[in-house]
């Protein structure tokens, strides 16, 4: 059985936030993040990684319902491509 090489994946968001995932052998390609503003002034952040851009974009579908159920004032959804890195 062939062993998959472990690698580090890095996502850089538009606001400068950098998230590194790994070491992993999984074929992740994209990182997604939801930043939600709550009624009480606090912020919640949800994130994950997916194996395709299409899979990441599907996360957007449930956000309107999540916002209503959780009482979010508003939210931002972002998807960026993961880049292989040394560490």
DRENTI-657558 format. One line per field, with one value per residue: residue number from 1; x, y, z of N, C-alpha, C, CB in turn. Coordinates in steps of 0.2 Angstrom, whole numbers, plus 2048, in hexadecimal, padded with zeros to 3 digits. Glycine has a CB too. Layout:
<pts>
seq	[NUM, ...];
neast	[X, ...];
nnorth	[Y, ...];
nup	[Z, ...];
caeast	[X, ...];
canorth	[Y, ...];
caup	[Z, ...];
ceast	[X, ...];
cnorth	[Y, ...];
cup	[Z, ...];
cbeast	[X, ...];
cbnorth	[Y, ...];
cbup	[Z, ...];
</pts>
This chain:
<pts>
seq	[1, 2, 3, 4, 5, 6, 7, 8, 9, 10, 11, 12, 13, 14, 15, 16, 17, 18, 19, 20, 21, 22, 23, 24, 25, 26, 27, 28, 29, 30, 31, 32, 33, 34, 35, 36, 37, 38, 39, 40, 41, 42, 43, 44, 45, 46, 47, 48, 49, 50, 51, 52, 53, 54, 55, 56, 57, 58, 59, 60, 61, 62, 63, 64, 65, 66, 67, 68, 69, 70, 71, 72, 73, 74, 75, 76, 77, 78, 79, 80, 81, 82, 83, 84, 85, 86, 87];
neast	[804, 803, 80A, 804, 80B, 80D, 808, 808, 7FB, 7F6, 7EC, 7E8, 7DF, 7D4, 7D5, 7E1, 7E3, 7EB, 7EA, 7F1, 7F1, 7F4, 801, 7FB, 7F4, 7E9, 7DF, 7DB, 7D5, 7D0, 7CC, 7C0, 7B6, 7AB, 7A7, 79D, 793, 78C, 77C, 77F, 78B, 796, 7A1, 7A1, 7AB, 7AC, 7B3, 7BB, 7C2, 7C2, 7C1, 7BF, 7BB, 7AD, 7A7, 7AA, 7A3, 796, 794, 78F, 782, 77A, 77B, 772, 768, 76E, 772, 766, 761, 76B, 76B, 773, 779, 77F, 78A, 79A, 7A0, 7AD, 7B8, 7C8, 7D6, 7E0, 7F1, 800, 80C, 81C, 81C];
nnorth	[7FA, 80B, 819, 828, 838, 843, 854, 866, 872, 882, 890, 8A0, 8AE, 8BB, 8C6, 8C4, 8BA, 8AB, 899, 88A, 879, 869, 85D, 854, 847, 848, 84D, 85B, 86B, 877, 884, 889, 897, 89D, 8AC, 8B2, 8BE, 8C1, 8C4, 8CA, 8D0, 8C9, 8BE, 8B0, 8A2, 897, 88A, 880, 873, 86D, 861, 867, 875, 876, 86F, 877, 882, 87E, 87F, 88B, 88B, 887, 891, 89C, 897, 892, 89E, 8A4, 89A, 89B, 8A8, 8B2, 8C3, 8C7, 8BF, 8BA, 8B0, 8A7, 8A0, 899, 893, 886, 885, 87C, 87A, 87C, 87C];
nup	[800, 7FB, 803, 808, 806, 813, 815, 818, 818, 813, 816, 812, 817, 811, 81A, 820, 829, 82D, 82A, 82E, 829, 82E, 832, 823, 819, 812, 803, 804, 7FD, 7FE, 80A, 816, 81E, 82A, 831, 83E, 844, 853, 85C, 869, 867, 867, 85E, 853, 84C, 83F, 837, 82A, 81F, 80E, 800, 7F4, 7EA, 7E7, 7F1, 7FC, 7F9, 7FB, 808, 80A, 807, 813, 81B, 81D, 824, 82F, 835, 838, 842, 84C, 84F, 849, 846, 83A, 82D, 826, 819, 813, 806, 803, 7F9, 7FD, 800, 7FE, 80A, 812, 820];
caeast	[800, 807, 809, 803, 80F, 80A, 80A, 805, 7F7, 7F5, 7E7, 7E9, 7D8, 7D5, 7D7, 7E8, 7E3, 7EE, 7E9, 7F5, 7EE, 7F9, 802, 7F5, 7F4, 7E2, 7DF, 7D8, 7D7, 7CD, 7CA, 7BA, 7B6, 7A6, 7A7, 796, 792, 786, 778, 782, 791, 79C, 7A3, 7A2, 7AE, 7AB, 7B8, 7BC, 7C5, 7BF, 7C5, 7BE, 7B8, 7A6, 7A6, 7AB, 79E, 790, 793, 78C, 77B, 777, 77D, 76D, 764, 773, 772, 75F, 761, 770, 76A, 779, 777, 782, 790, 79E, 7A2, 7B3, 7BC, 7CE, 7D9, 7E5, 7F8, 804, 812, 821, 81A];
canorth	[800, 811, 81E, 82F, 83D, 848, 85B, 86C, 876, 889, 894, 8A7, 8B1, 8C2, 8CA, 8C3, 8B4, 8A5, 893, 884, 873, 863, 859, 850, 844, 849, 851, 861, 870, 87E, 886, 88E, 89A, 8A1, 8B0, 8B4, 8C3, 8BF, 8CA, 8CC, 8D4, 8C4, 8BB, 8A8, 8A1, 890, 889, 879, 872, 869, 85E, 86A, 87C, 875, 86C, 87C, 887, 87B, 881, 892, 889, 886, 897, 8A0, 893, 892, 8A5, 8A5, 896, 89D, 8AF, 8B6, 8C9, 8C6, 8BB, 8BA, 8AA, 8A8, 89A, 89A, 88D, 884, 885, 877, 87E, 878, 87B];
caup	[800, 7FB, 809, 805, 809, 817, 813, 81B, 813, 816, 814, 814, 816, 80F, 820, 822, 82D, 829, 82E, 82B, 82B, 82D, 82B, 821, 812, 80E, 7FE, 805, 7F8, 800, 811, 816, 825, 82B, 837, 83F, 849, 858, 85F, 86F, 866, 866, 857, 853, 846, 83D, 831, 828, 819, 809, 7FB, 7ED, 7EB, 7E7, 7F7, 800, 7F7, 7FD, 80F, 80A, 807, 819, 820, 81F, 829, 835, 837, 83B, 847, 851, 851, 847, 842, 833, 82D, 820, 816, 80E, 804, 7FF, 7F7, 802, 7FD, 801, 80D, 816, 828];
ceast	[804, 805, 809, 808, 80B, 80C, 806, 801, 7F6, 7F0, 7E8, 7E2, 7D9, 7D7, 7DD, 7E9, 7E6, 7ED, 7ED, 7F1, 7F3, 7FD, 7FC, 7F7, 7EE, 7E2, 7DB, 7DA, 7D5, 7CB, 7C4, 7B9, 7AF, 7A7, 7A0, 796, 78B, 782, 77B, 789, 797, 79C, 7A4, 7A6, 7AE, 7B0, 7B8, 7C0, 7C2, 7C3, 7C3, 7BA, 7B0, 7A4, 7A6, 7A5, 797, 78F, 78F, 784, 777, 778, 777, 768, 768, 772, 76B, 75F, 765, 76F, 770, 776, 779, 788, 794, 7A0, 7A8, 7B6, 7C2, 7D1, 7DF, 7EC, 7FC, 80A, 816, 81F, 814];
cnorth	[806, 816, 825, 834, 842, 84F, 860, 870, 87D, 88D, 89B, 8AB, 8B8, 8C7, 8C9, 8BD, 8AE, 89F, 88E, 87E, 86D, 862, 855, 84D, 845, 84E, 858, 867, 877, 87E, 88B, 891, 89E, 8A5, 8B3, 8B9, 8C2, 8C5, 8CD, 8D0, 8CF, 8C1, 8B3, 8A7, 899, 88F, 881, 879, 86D, 866, 862, 871, 87B, 873, 872, 881, 884, 87D, 887, 890, 889, 88C, 89B, 89D, 893, 899, 8A6, 8A1, 898, 8A4, 8B4, 8BD, 8C9, 8C1, 8BC, 8B3, 8AB, 8A1, 89C, 893, 88C, 883, 881, 87B, 879, 877, 87F];
cup	[800, 801, 806, 809, 80D, 815, 818, 816, 817, 812, 816, 812, 814, 814, 823, 827, 829, 82E, 82A, 82E, 829, 833, 82A, 81A, 80E, 809, 7FE, 800, 7FA, 808, 811, 81D, 825, 832, 838, 845, 84D, 85A, 865, 86E, 865, 85F, 858, 84C, 845, 837, 82F, 821, 815, 804, 7F4, 7EF, 7EB, 7EE, 7FC, 7FF, 7FA, 804, 80F, 80A, 80E, 81E, 822, 824, 830, 839, 83B, 842, 84D, 853, 84F, 844, 83B, 833, 826, 81F, 811, 80C, 801, 7FE, 7FC, 7FD, 801, 803, 810, 81D, 829];
cbeast	[7FB, 806, 80F, 7FC, 813, 80C, 808, 80A, 7F1, 7FC, 7DF, 7EF, 7D4, 7CE, 7D1, 7EB, 7DC, 7F6, 7E1, 7FC, 7E7, 7FD, 808, 7EF, 7F6, 7DD, 7DD, 7D8, 7D4, 7C7, 7D1, 7B3, 7BC, 79F, 7AD, 792, 791, 788, 771, 783, 792, 79B, 7A9, 79C, 7B6, 7A4, 7BF, 7B6, 7CD, 7B9, 7C3, 7B9, 7BA, 7A4, 7AA, 7B2, 79D, 790, 79A, 78D, 77A, 77A, 782, 768, 763, 77A, 773, 75A, 763, 777, 769, 77D, 77B, 784, 78D, 7A4, 79C, 7B9, 7B7, 7D3, 7DC, 7E4, 7FB, 807, 80F, 828, 820];
cbnorth	[800, 814, 81D, 832, 841, 847, 85C, 870, 873, 88D, 892, 8AB, 8B1, 8C4, 8C9, 8C9, 8B2, 8A6, 891, 885, 871, 865, 855, 855, 83D, 84B, 84D, 864, 86E, 87F, 889, 88B, 89E, 89D, 8B6, 8AE, 8CB, 8BB, 8C8, 8C7, 8D9, 8BE, 8BE, 8A4, 8A3, 88E, 88C, 875, 870, 86C, 857, 866, 880, 870, 867, 880, 888, 873, 882, 896, 883, 880, 89B, 8A1, 88C, 891, 8AA, 8A2, 88F, 89C, 8B0, 8B3, 8CF, 8CD, 8B3, 8BF, 8A6, 8AC, 896, 89E, 88E, 87D, 88C, 872, 883, 87B, 87D];
cbup	[806, 7F4, 80E, 805, 803, 81F, 80C, 81F, 811, 816, 816, 810, 81C, 80C, 826, 825, 830, 829, 82D, 82E, 826, 827, 82C, 820, 813, 814, 7F8, 80C, 7F1, 7FC, 815, 814, 827, 82C, 836, 841, 846, 85E, 861, 874, 86B, 86B, 854, 853, 847, 83C, 833, 827, 81A, 806, 7FB, 7E9, 7E5, 7E1, 7FA, 7FF, 7F0, 7FC, 812, 804, 804, 81D, 81D, 818, 827, 834, 832, 836, 845, 84E, 858, 842, 846, 830, 82D, 821, 813, 811, 7FF, 804, 7F0, 805, 7FC, 7FC, 811, 816, 82C];
</pts>
